[in-house]
């Protein structure tokens, strides 16, 4: 199934029919993902690699939300690294990308992608270094 990077007519119809009277003017997104193609695991995520953008950052996210939630503003939330299944350097790169995005976006917090094998002291140090708020 392809990943759509834009709103389609069915999205607009659903919003008008089911959500327009419910969604507030200002939205806080409690769960969204940021990621860059370079940080994806070698296997899987083929549909993501087909997207035109090299990354889904907060700017790309805001463009998509403007199309999906007309007349609303997303003013913060929790950004999560996007590619579960990554290893070593990819995880570090995803966490750094997420941290950079939330630093540039007032009202946003970021979470760190961790694995069971990570040393707890490393996790603590990275959370502090990157300024992330969750795991």
MARLOBA-45344 format. One record per residue (C-alpha): residue number from 1; x, y, z. Coordinates in Angstrom, 1 decimal, padded with zeros to 4 digits. Example, Ala and Ser with C-alpha at 12.3 -4.5 7.8 and 13.67 -1.06 7.14 Angstrom:
# MARLOBA-45344
n:x:y:z
1:012.3:-004.5:007.8
2:013.7:-001.1:007.1
END
This chain:
# MARLOBA-45344
n:x:y:z
1:000.0:000.0:000.0
2:001.5:003.4:-001.0
3:002.1:006.1:001.6
4:000.3:009.3:000.7
5:002.2:012.5:001.3
6:-000.8:014.7:000.6
7:-004.5:015.0:001.5
8:-006.9:013.6:-000.9
9:-010.6:014.3:-001.5
10:-011.6:011.5:000.8
11:-009.6:013.0:003.6
12:-011.3:016.4:003.1
13:-014.7:014.8:003.0
14:-014.1:012.8:006.2
15:-012.9:015.9:008.0
16:-015.9:018.0:006.9
17:-018.4:015.2:007.8
18:-016.9:013.8:011.0
19:-014.3:016.1:012.5
20:-014.8:019.8:011.6
21:-017.2:020.4:014.5
22:-015.0:018.5:016.9
23:-011.4:019.4:016.3
24:-010.4:022.5:018.2
25:-008.7:025.5:016.6
26:-005.4:024.7:018.3
27:-004.2:021.1:018.3
28:-001.5:019.4:020.4
29:-000.4:016.2:018.7
30:000.4:013.6:021.3
31:002.1:011.2:018.9
32:003.8:011.9:015.6
33:006.9:010.7:013.9
34:009.8:012.6:012.3
35:012.4:010.7:010.3
36:014.9:011.0:007.5
37:015.4:008.4:004.7
38:019.1:008.1:005.6
39:018.1:006.8:009.1
40:015.8:004.0:007.9
41:016.8:000.4:008.5
42:018.1:-001.4:005.4
43:015.1:-003.6:005.1
44:011.5:-002.5:005.2
45:010.1:001.0:004.8
46:010.1:000.7:001.0
47:007.1:003.0:000.8
48:008.8:005.7:002.8
49:011.8:005.6:000.5
50:009.4:006.4:-002.4
51:008.3:009.7:-001.0
52:009.7:012.8:-002.7
53:011.0:014.3:000.5
54:014.3:013.2:002.0
55:012.9:013.7:005.5
56:009.6:014.2:007.3
57:010.5:017.0:009.6
58:008.2:019.4:011.4
59:007.9:021.6:008.4
60:006.6:018.7:006.3
61:004.4:017.6:009.1
62:002.9:021.1:009.4
63:002.2:021.2:005.6
64:000.4:017.9:005.9
65:-001.6:018.9:008.9
66:-002.7:022.2:007.2
67:-004.1:020.1:004.4
68:-005.8:017.5:006.7
69:-007.0:019.9:009.4
70:-008.1:023.1:007.5
71:-008.4:026.1:009.7
72:-006.5:024.5:012.6
73:-003.0:025.1:014.0
74:-000.9:022.4:015.4
75:001.1:024.1:018.1
76:003.2:021.4:019.7
77:003.2:017.8:020.8
78:005.4:014.8:021.1
79:007.7:013.9:018.3
80:009.0:010.3:018.1
81:011.8:008.9:016.0
82:010.3:007.2:013.0
83:012.0:003.9:012.1
84:011.7:001.1:014.5
85:014.1:-001.7:013.6
86:017.0:000.6:013.0
87:020.3:-000.3:014.6
88:023.4:001.5:016.0
89:024.3:004.6:014.0
90:020.8:004.8:012.6
91:019.3:005.0:016.0
92:021.7:007.7:017.1
93:021.0:009.6:013.9
94:017.2:009.3:014.4
95:017.5:010.5:018.0
96:019.7:013.5:017.0
97:017.3:014.4:014.2
98:014.3:014.2:016.5
99:016.1:016.4:019.1
100:017.0:019.0:016.5
101:013.5:019.2:015.2
102:011.9:019.7:018.6
103:014.5:022.3:019.6
104:013.5:024.3:016.5
105:009.8:024.0:017.2
106:008.5:025.8:020.3
107:005.9:023.7:022.2
108:007.3:020.4:021.0
109:008.9:017.6:023.0
110:010.8:014.7:021.7
111:011.3:011.0:022.7
112:014.3:008.9:022.3
113:014.4:005.6:020.4
114:015.9:003.0:022.7
115:016.6:-000.8:022.5
116:016.6:-003.4:025.3
117:020.4:-003.7:025.0
118:021.2:-000.1:025.6
119:023.1:000.7:028.8
120:020.9:002.8:031.2
121:023.7:005.2:031.8
122:024.1:005.8:028.1
123:020.3:006.5:027.8
124:020.4:008.9:030.7
125:023.4:010.8:029.2
126:021.8:010.9:025.8
127:018.5:012.2:027.1
128:020.3:015.0:028.9
129:022.6:015.8:025.9
130:019.7:015.8:023.4
131:017.1:017.4:025.7
132:014.6:014.7:025.1
133:011.6:014.1:027.3
134:010.7:010.4:026.9
135:011.7:007.0:025.7
END
